[in-house]
Amino acid sequence: MGETNLPALVAADASSLYARNVLDFLKLVLPKEGGFKIDLEDDIVAACLMSRDGQVTRK
């Protein structure tokens, strides 16, 4: 009828999803032209920013 051991499949799916999320985030901060860019207009990048100019932005 269906898969009998679903928990065995979850780890592979979770790893794949995590890897895709990391790759997509890196694409936001590492432009194709090279270098490193922090675009504070991007909601995801701004929410992940922990410090700026020596000051903590998230506590």
HUHU-V391607 format. One line per field, one symbol per residue. psi: psi as a letter, one per 30 degrees, with the letter a starting at -180 (. if undefined). Layout:
BEGIN
psi=???
END
This chain:
BEGIN
psi=eakfiefffeeeeeeeeeeeeeeeeefefjlfflakkjjffkeeeeffkelkhgkkfk.
END
